Amino acid sequence: MKQPVLILFCLFSLTVSAQKRPRELGIKIGILPTGEFNAITDVAGVKVGQVTLSEGADIRTGVTAIIPHDGNLFQQKVPAAIYIGNGFGKLTGYSQVEELGTIETPILLTNTLSVPTVADAIIDWTLGQMGNENVRSLNPVVGETNDGFLNDIRGRHVRKEHVLNALAQAESGPVAEGNVGAGTGTVCFNWKGGIGTASRKLPAKLGGYTVGVLVQTNFGGVLKVNGVPVGEELGKFAFKESLDKTSDGSCMMVLATDAPLDARNLKRLAKRVIMGLAQTGGIASNGSGDYVIAFSTANRVMHEAAEPTFTATYLHNDVISPLFLAAIESTEEAIINSLFMATTSEGTQGHKVDELPKEQVLQIMRKYGRLKE
């Protein structure tokens, strides 16, 4: 008998939780302190929900939902921006965010061919919220990577109920990483990729703001861990043998912050997220869809207002450089977390992707003097 998806998700989470994050193993990335959970949910009010579909030999996919705040997002939008590092992707909702500088729905991540289904589910969810009875236009934001190597992607196994389930179970606190949600079937640097997250908390003298990043890793390049050429040392990296397609893929990156930034400075912050990707050895190859969605929880933009103008407080340009560093460090660590927390997976057509060999990586880190023991 086919088991319910929710049970499969819970069992899988137990397996993933047994993995250790890089910091637990002595790999400390960056100089800034992390938030309490070292996750995007360290930004107050942000919640993450995930549904993992791992069934039989062919289904390895899922949904990851990021909700910026508990209120009605359509009625109380958040300032936002999207930056495209490489545009080989199917991100929905980009043009309106670019034009208006706000996001009005949760942000959902899934696989390439499930984007329309997920967008349709977000529309249902938003229209069904109290206060939205008269809404006739909305802008769902859905990102994707192609998990077709491990997942029967043409089967389009993600359904509306999976999206609604992910939204319903979204919560603050620790976030499951690795082979979960939208990262269930992904591949990164030719190892098993997945969902990863990290955060940075600025010292009070730098504003005390929090930056959190969540990534869906499915891309290639030459892996570096905290500056160490791990991919070269392991002899597994893009273009080692010939100019092939091993580096293609995508990386979806979502950044949240409680710093009061407008859309313009959120886009500047989003650009630094791509620098974090580069720190890990990612190359944003031709076939890679590398997108950054950045939002701030500090101000809300009301859908309807009694007055034609409104007042909001935003940071000056001169004081946001620490946030740039926080974005770079959070992204780098989130990507490495996705690799360390992922486990070996077998999927459709007998395909298998090994997990990153952590013991070998630790030996390499020790060799370069980058392991804190």
N, C-alpha and C positions, 0 to 999 in steps of 0.2 A: 504493500500500500504506500502511496506517495505521502511523505511526511509534510506537514504544514511548513510553509516558508519560515514562519516566526520561530519554530522549534529549531530549524536548521541554523537560523541566525544565532540563536542563543548558544547552541553547542559550538559553533564556529568561534564565537567571541571568547569562549573559555580557552580554546587552543591558542588564539592569538595573544591573549593576556599572559601566557606563559613565556612569551618572548621578552627579551630585555632591550630597552632603548639604549642608544649609544652612551648617554650620560651615566647610566647605571654600570656601564662597562669601562668607564674611564675616558671616554671621548667627549671633551668639552669644547663645543663649537662657539666661537665668538667671545666677546668680553662683557656684554651686558647681562644682567640677571634675568632669569626667566620668570614668568608668572607662576602662580600656585600649581597649575596642572601642566604647564608648558604646552599649552594648547590654545586654539583660537577662542575657546570658551572662557579664557581668562579675561577677555573683554566683556565686561558686565552686560548681561542681557542676551548675549549671543548663545544660541543653542544649536546642537547638531543631532540629527537623527539619521540612522542608516538601516537599510534592509539589504541583506546579503542573499543572493540566489545561487546556491551551490547544490545542484541536483543531478544525479546520474553521472554520465560521462561527458555530457555536452554543455551543461549550463553553468557558467562561471561569470556572473555579472551582478549588478545591483544598482542601488540608488543611495546617494548621500545628499542630505538636505541641510542647508545652513539658514537659520532664521535670525535676522538681525535684532529683533526685539519682540516682546510679548504682545504688543498692541496690534491694531489693524494696520498692516503695512501699506495697504493701498491708501488709506486715509491719512496715515502718518509716514510718509516716505522718508528714506534716509539719503543723505548726500552720497554720491557714488561716482565712480569712473571705471572705465575698462581700457586696458592697454593691450595692444596686440603685438606680441613679440614675433610671431610668425603665424600667418592667417590661414593655414591649411586646417580648417576646422568648421564646426557647425554650431557655433555659439548663437543662440537665439536671444533677442532683446538688445543687441548691441546698439543699434542706431538711435533708439530712444534714450538710452542711458547717455550716449555721446551728446545728444542734442539738449536734453533737459538736466542732466547731472544728478539724477535720482534713481533709486531702485524702489519698486513698489510691490514686489513679491519676494518670497523666499528664493534663495539661489539653490538650484538643483544640479547635481552632477550625475551622469549615467554613461551608457555606451552610445556610440555614434548613431545607430539606427533606431534607438529608443527615444531620441530627443523629441519628436512630435508627440508621442504618447505621454511623456513626462510633462511637456508644456500644456497639453490638454488637461492633465490632472491638476496642475497648478491653477489653471483657469477655473476648473470646478471648485477647487478649494477656496479660492479668493472670492468668487461670486457667491459662495455659500456663507461667507462671514457676515455676521450682523453689522449692519451699517452700509453694506455694499449692494443693497437691493436694486439700486438704480444704475449700477455700473454697466456701461456698454462698451468699454474699451479698457484693456489693461495690457501690460508688457511683461510676460513671463521671461525670466532669465534662466536659461538652461545651458550648461556646458557639458562637454563630452570628451572621451578618448575612445579609440577603437580597440576593443578587447577581443577581436576576432581570432587571435591565435589560440587562445584557450577557450573561448566561448563561442557557441553556435549563434553568432551575432545575427545571421539572417532569420533565425527563429523568432527574434523580437520578443523575448520572454518577459521583459519588464512590462507590467500592466499597471493600470491606474491605481489599483488597490495597494500595490507595492509603494507607490509614491505617497499616497495618503497615509500609509502605515509609517513611512519614514518621517513624515511631518508630525504625525500624532505622537511618536515616541521621542521626538527631539528634546534634548535636555542639556543643561549646563554640566560642568564637571569634566571628568576624564573623557577622552574620545578614543574609541577603538581604532587601531591602525593596522596596516598591512592588508591582508586578503579580506577586506570587508567592504560593504557598500559598493560604491562605484569603482573601487579598486580591486574587486574580487578577481578579475581576469586580466589585470594589466601587467606589463613587462617593462622593466627599467634598467638600462645599461646591460641588457641581455640577462639580467637576473629578475627574480620576481619582484615586481613593484607593488603599488597599492596606495592606500590612504595614509597620509602622514600629516602631522601638525606640530606646531611649536609656537612659542610666544616670547616676547621680551617686555620687561617692565622697566621703564626709564626711572632713574633716581629722581627724587623730589626736586633737586636743583635743576634738573633738565625737563621738568614739567610733570613727572610722575605718571605719564601716559602709558597705556598698554597697547602693544601691537601683537596681533595673533594671525597666523597664516595656516591654512589647510590646503594640502595639495593632493592631486590625483595623478600619480606618476606613471607614465607610459611612453618614455622617450629614451633616446640613446646619446652616445658620446663617449667620452673617456673618463670614467668615474674617478673623482677625487673625494676623499673623506678628510675634512679639516685640512685641506691643502696637500694631503699625501696622495701620490699617484697610484691608488689602489688598483685601478683598471689595468694600468701597465704592468704592475707587479703580478697581477693574477693572469696576465696574458689574454684578457678578454675585453675587447673594446672595438668600437666601430672602425671599419676600414682597415683592420689589421691585415686581412688577407687580400681584399680587393675592394673596389668601389661598389659595394652592395647596398642593400636597403636596411641593414641592421640598425642604423641610427634613426630610422623614421619612427614616428609615434606622436605623442602629444603630452602636454602637461597643463592641467587646469590648476590655477592658483587663486585662492580667495583670501583676501586680506581684510581684516577688521581692525578698527582702532577706536578708542574713545577720545582721541585727540580731536579738537574742533577744527576740522579741515573742510574746505569747500571742494567742489568737484575738480577744480583746476589743480589744487595741491594733492588731492587724492590720486590724480593721474600721475603727477610727479612721483608720488610714493609708489604707485604701481610699477613705474619704470624701474625702480630700484629692486623690485621683486625679481625681475628678469636677471639682474646682476647676481642675486642669490642663486638662481638656476645655474648661471655660468660658473659660480664658485664650485659647484658639484661636478663640473665637466660636461654639462649639457651644451649642445651646440645649435639648438633650434634649427634642425635640418629641414630640407625642402618639404618633406611630408609630415612635419610636426606642427600641430596646432597648439601654440603656446600663448595662452591668454591669462591675463590678470584681472580679476574683478575686485575692486577695493571700495570699501564703504566705511563711513564714520557713524557711530551711534550718538555722537555728542549733540547733534541738532536734528530736529525733525521738520520736514517740509509738509505742511498741511495741504491736503488735496483741495479743501474748500476753506476759504478765509473770509472773514467779514470785512477786512480792510485790504486795499490794493497793494500795500507794502508790508514788509515784516522786518524785524530786527534779529540778527544772529551774531554771535561772537565767533571769530575765526583767528587762528594763529597767524602771526606775521611770517613772511617767507624766511626771515633771518633766523628763526628759532626752530625750524623743522629738520635741520640736518641730523639731530639725534634719532629722529623717527626714520630717516633714510637708513641709518645703520641698523636700527631695530628690524626694519623690513628685510634687509639683506640677510641678517643673521637668522631670523625666524624662518625664512624661506629655505636657506641652506640646511638648517637642522631638520625642518619638516621633511624635506626630500630624503635625507639620510635616515630619518626615523622610519619613513615608509619602507625603505629597503631592509633595515634591521628587524622590523616587526613582521615582515612578510615571511611566509613559509612556502616550501616547494609545492607546486601545484601541477596536477595533470588535468587535461581538459579534452576538448573536442578533437576528433581524428587522432587520438593517442598522443597529442602534443604534451610536452612536459617542460616546465620552466623551473630551474633550481633556485632555491633561496640563496642569498648572498652567504658565502662561507665565512661566518663570523669569526671563527677561531683563526683562520688564515688572515683575515683583515686585522684582527687584534695583534697578531705577530708582526704584520707589516707596520702597523701604527707604532709598535714598540721599537721596531728597527729604526724608524725615523724620529724617535724620541717624542712622539705626540700622544702617548698614552699615560694618563695620570693613574698611578697605582698606589 
